[in-house]
Amino acid sequence: MDTIFALASARGKSGVAVIRISGTRAHDVARAMAGSLPPLRQAALRMLRNGAGERLDSALVLIFAKGASFTGEDVAELMVHGSMATVAAVERCLAVDHGLRLAQPGEFTRRALDNGVMDLTQVEALSDLLEAETESQRRQALRVLDGAIGRVVGVWRGHLVKAAALVETAIDFVEEDVGNFDAQILAELRAVEGGLQSELAGQRARERIQSGFEVALIGPVNAGKSSLLNALAGRDAAITSDVAGTTRDVLEVRMDVGGFAVTFLDTAGLRDTFEEVEAIGIARGKARAEKADLRIILHPADQPAMKIETTDRDIVVRSKADISALPDGISAHTGQGLDRLLDQITERLCAMTARDGVTIRERHQQAMQHAATALTDAIDKIAEGDYIAELVAADIRIAINALDVLIGAVDVEDVLGDIFSSFCIGK
């Protein structure tokens, strides 16, 4: 396999730039440039020279051995001064003088996957960590990157392997009295089924941590929805006017609320109208609000409260508190109650994501659902009695294969292209 290199830090002027080299020739090339290498995993200052002996830069050189590096291969990292000219000179030396190849996007991480340093869920988590915009996204990605999904799947797989062994024993010794293992098999299968169902139950909220939650602002015309959106965003994101029906379409503003990525939706004011464009806007707003994770229902203090059916995902507030001096209301103009509203939203989102679990992607959900379906089939067969052991064994194998797909042990090629397309070259 080719020895590759790439800038592992951001390209452009910086205090320090890190150039990573990975492959069988990594140490030899680093030694040729630096003159000598420091002990493994100990950084040391060296003068880098090109093939003609010309000085390139003084750099910290760090060496990792095969099996104890990010890629699982021999790795050298050169920490040089971060000018574009210095980086270009070192890269030119690696490519021209030593014949190394520039890494493709995500190729270092792909080698880590191929060498068993990371499983597929960790690769996905690394991508999520690089894209993290909020504290909740960072924490979630870091947890998965640490191998949380792999550990959970390892426990489930252990139960299934044990159940499969008991079923195979019953098949192999069908003519001998080796006892009845049904209770043990069911216990192993139900342990995994319970874990899968628990993960699936909290999947949507955990997935929303990455994609972002939606909070819809709804209420009658002139309730102050657009003014509230502007106040929360700290800018004029929506047009505001005393003219009823100013907002015709759904406006979106993405923010960080309490460490969560939240998109606020400003919807058209609710009222009966014969104006065609406004009616379309109201219908669109209602549809988006129905799908939103939370709804903020505004009842303006200067109007009778509109009858709007509420659910447990609604926060009802009185707006325009500056007009009627409502101590518990909110005002987009004075800022009264806005911090309290944001705290309420944060509390609701925390409650949604409080369920313990580690899986976060739709791909994870599909694999777990496939495994759960197979386990349900196996459990039903055993519970009915007088079952065909070979069919139960087949169901268990399907479940095991689904879990292997989840962590990328099998059938990963179709998803790798999509994952690695989002990686920079240095990863």
N, C-alpha and C positions, 0 to 999 in steps of 0.2 A: 504494500500500500504506500502511496506517495507520502513524503514528508511535506507538510503544509505549513503556511504561516499566514498571519493576518494581524492587523491592529485590533487589539482587544479592548481598547478604550475608545472614547469618542474621537472621530476625526476632526481636525481643526486645531488651532493654537491652544495649548494647555501647558500647565506646569510640568506634568509628567505624562508620557505616552507609554503604553504597555504593548509590546509586540510579542505575540505568542507563537511558538514553533512546536509542532507536534508530529511525531512519527519516529521511525527507526533511526533516522540521521539527525534528530534534533540535538542531541548532546554533542555529537561530532562537529556539527556546524557551529554551535555556540562556542565550543572550545577553539575552533579555528578563528573565530572572530574575536574572542576575549583573551586568548592566550592560555588560560587555564580556567577550570571551573571550581566554584566553591562547593563545599559539602552539600549533599541533598537537603533541600528545603531550608537552606540558609543563604540569605541574600548577601552579596559581596560586590564591592565596587570594582569594575574592570573598564579598561579602555578598549572600545570596539574598533576594529580595523577591517578594511575591505580586502579583497584578494590581492591588491597591489601593495598592501601594507600601509595605506593611508589612514589616518585617524578619522573616525566617523563621529564618535561621541563617547563621553564617559557615562557609564550606565550601571545600574544595579542588575546583577544577573542572578536568576533564581532557577534552580533545577529540580525537576520532579521525576521520580523513577516510574517505569512501567508498572501499572497496577496501583499506583498511589498518586495519580494525577487526575485532572478534570476529565480528560479523554480516555484514561486507562492506558495510554501509550507513554513513551518517553516524551517529556515536555520540557522546554526551556522558555523562560519569559525574560525579555529584555526591557527594562524600565529606563527609557531614554528621556532626554529633554523634549518637551512637547512642541517644538516648532515644526511646521510643515516640511521645511527643508531637511531637518534631521531625520524625521520619519521616512521621507522619500529616499534619502541616502541609504538608510538601513534596509529598507524594503528592496531597493535596487541591488544591494549587495547579496541579499538572500536569494533573489530571483536570478540574477545574472551570474554572480560569482559562484554561487553554490547550487544553482539549478533547482531550487525549491518552487513549489507551486502555491499561488495565492489561494487561500481557502474559499470555498463557496459559502453562500449564506447558510448559517446553521451547521456547517460541516463539523466543527469541533464537538457540538452537542450530539450530532448524528453518530460520531465515533464513540462518544460516551455511551450512547444507547447500544450500539453494536457490540461494545466490549463489556456490557453488563454493569457499567458503573451507575447507570440510571435506568429506570423503567420508563415506559411511555407516559405514565401519569406525571412523573417528575419532569420530563421534557416539556409537557404541557404547562406544568406549574412554573417552570423557568420562563416560558413565554409570557405567562400571566404576570409574573413578577417584573419582567422588563417593561410591561405595559401598565403596571399598577399606577393609578392616579390618586387613590385614597388609602387611608390607613387600614380600613377593613379589607380592601383588595390585597394590600401588602401582606397582612397577617395571614389571610387565607392561602395565598400563593406560597408563602414561606412554609406553612404547615404541610402542604402537599409536597413541596420540593424536598422536605425533610424525610419523605417516604411514608407518610401517614396512610395513604391509600394502599400502598404495597403491603404494609403490615396488617391492615384489616383483611385484605384479600388473602394474605398468607394464612391467617387464622381460619377463615372460611374454607379455604382449600384443604387445610388439614382435616377439618370435620368431614368434608366430602370424600377425601381419599380414604379415611377410616371407614366411612359408610360403604364405599365401593368395595373395599377389601372384605367386609362382612358379607356383602351380596355375592361377591365372587366365591367366597368360601361356601356359601349355600349352593351355588351352582356346581362347583367342583366336587362337592361331597354330598350330592343330592341323594345318593343311595345309602349313605351312612348316617347314623344318628349323632350328628354333631351339635344338636340343640337348635333352638329357635332364636334368631338374632333380631327379629322384627322390632322389638322395643328399643334396642340399641341403635338400629339403623334409623328409626323414626326420630330418636333423640338427636342424633347427629344432623339429620336433614332439617329438623325444625329449628335447631340452633342457627343454622345458616339462613333459613327462610326468614326468621325473625330479624336477623341482622340486615338482610336485604330490604325488608319492608320498612324498617326504621330509617335506613339510608334514603330510600325512595320518598318517604314521607317529607323529609326536609330538603329534598333536592332542589325544588324550585327557588326557595329563598336563598340557598347557597349559590345557585347559578346567577341569581339576580345581583349578588354582591359584585360579580365580575361585570355583568352587562349593564347594571344600574337599575335602580328602582324608579317607578313612575308615580308621581303624586299629582293628581288632577285638582285644579281649582274650579269649583262649580258654584253656581248660584244664579240669582236673577240678574237682569241687566242692571248696570250701574251699581253693582254690589262691591266694586273695588277690586275685582280679580286682577285686572291688568296692572293696576297701581301696586297691588301686593306683589305681583311677579317682579315688577321693576324694583321695588324696595328690597326684596330678597336677593335679586341679582346684583343690586348696586349700580344699575345702569338702566337706560331707557330701552328695554328689550321689546316692549309692547307699546303701541300707540294708545294713549289714554285721552278720553274726551267725555264731556257731559252728555254727548249725544248717545242715546240708547242704541245698542247694537253695533258699537264700533268694531268689536272683535268678531270677525266672520269665520276665521279658520283656527285650527289648533296651533298655538305658538308654543315652542319648546325652549327651555333654558336648562342647561345641565350645571349642577353645582355639587360641591362637597358639603354634606350636612352631617355633622357628627362623625365624620370618618366614612360615610357611605356616599357612593355616587348616586345622585338623585336628579332625575329630569322632571322639572315642574311643567305641567301642561296648563296653559291658559286657554279656557274654552269659551265659546260664545255664550252670552247670557241666556238663561232659560226664560222663554215667554212664548205665547201663542203669536204667530206671525203669518201673514200671507205673502210676505216678501220672499221670493224664491231663493235668492242667494243666502239670505240670513237663515232660512229654514234648513238649507243644506249644511250650513255651518253649525247650527244647533244639533242636528242629527249626528254630525261627525264628532262633535264634542261629547255627546252622550255615549257614543260607541267607545271612544277612547277612555272616557271616565270609567266605564264598566269594566274595562280590562286593566285599569291602573291598580297598583298595589295599595295605594291610599287615596282617599278623596278628602279635600278640605272644602267643606260646605260653608259658604259665606252668606250670612244674613245681615244686610246693612241695618245699622241702628236707626236710620231715618225711614225705614219701610217696615211694614208688617212682615213677619217671617213667612217665607214661601213654604208650602208643604212639600217636602222632599223626603222620600223614604230613605231611612238610614240603615247602615249595617255596622258590624264591629270593625270595619276598616275605614270608618269615617271619623273625621274630627270636625265638629261643628263649632264655628266661631262667629261672633258678632263683629262686623267690620264697621269702619268709619266711626270708631269710638271717640275721635276728636270732636265730632259733631254733637254727640249726646252725653259726653263725659262718662262713658261706661268703664268702670275700673277693671272689669274682666275682659273687655273687648280688645280689638287690635286696631291700629291705625297705620296705614301705609305712609301717611304724611308725617306723623310725629315719631313713628317707630315704636309706639306703645304696643307691648304684647308680642312683638315679633320674636324676641329671644325665647319667650315662653312657648310660642308656637313651634319654633325649631326644636326646642327640647322635647315637645310632645311627639314630633315626627321622629326624632332620634329614638325615643323610648319605644315607639311602635316598631320601628325597623329592628331594633335590638331584640324585641320579643319575637319577631318573625324569624330571626336567624339564631335564636337561642338553642334550637334543637341540635343535639350533638350529632355530628356527622362530618365526613371528609370529602365525599365526591361532589364535583361541582359542574361537570359538563354534560351536555346532552348525550354525548357518546358514552359516558359513564352510565347514564340512566338507561340507555338502550341495552347495554351489556348486562346490567343488573336485572332489568326486566326480563331479558331472555333467560337468565339463570333462574330467576324466581319462578317463571312459568314452568320450566323443566322440573324444578323441585316440587312444585305443587302437584304436577302430574305424578311424580314418583311417590309422594306422600299419599295421594288419593288411592293409588294402586295398592299400596301396602295396607292402608286402613280398611280397604274393602275386603281384604283377606284372599287367600288362595290365588295369589298373583303370580305372574310369570317373571321370574327373577331377571331373566335376560333383558326384559323391557325396562325394569327398574334400573338396571345397570346402565342401559343406554341413556335414560333420563339423567342419571348422575354424571355421565360423561359429557352430556350436552352442557350441564351446569358448570362443570369444571372448565370446559373449553370457553364458555362465555366469560368466566373470570380471567382466564388466560388472555383473552382478547382485551379485557379491561386494562390490564397492566402492560399489554403490548408483547406478551410472550409469543403470540401467534397472530397472523392476519393483520399486520400493521402497515403494510406498504401503501394501502389505499388512503391512509390518513396522514402519512408522513409529509407528503408534498405540501399539503395545506398548512401543516404546523410549521415546517421549516421556512416556508415562504415569508413568514413574519419576522424571522430572525435576521439580525445584522450579520455581516461577514465575520466579525470577531467573535461570534458565539457559535 
